[in-house]
Amino acid sequence: VQLQASGGGLVQAGGSLRLSCAASGRTVGIYARGWFRQAPGKEREFVAEIISRGAVISYAESVKGRFTISRDNAKNTWFLQMSSLKPEDTAVYYCAVRFPGVSDYRTWGRGTLVTVSS
């Protein structure tokens, strides 16, 4: 599976951005689709995930109520709608997938940079 994230950019605090992740290759059987981020000098952290066909959706506490994960089943694409952005949301955002029987995300896309100015 190959993943391509896009949609990052520079935005002012309080603004919005929508990230996209397109999956190609052997996409059949993907169990979960997720978003993670890594801020400068920090470890990568979980942001959100959508499991199966949207039966389960989870968010990090820091983004609940501001970010929304969704997917387009027909296009093997999922999205992260980010609103009310804060400077602390500045990070490289990565999309990833997880397959059944595997407890962690092992397939990652190249990140897209989100910069939120104050």
Secondary structure, DSSP 8 states (H G I E B T S, - for coil): -EEEEE--EEEETT--EEEEEEEESS-TT--EEEEEEE-TTS--EEEEEEETTTTEEEE-TTTTTTEEEEEEGGGTEEEEEE-S--GGG-EEEEEEEE-TT-SS--EE-B-EEEEEE-
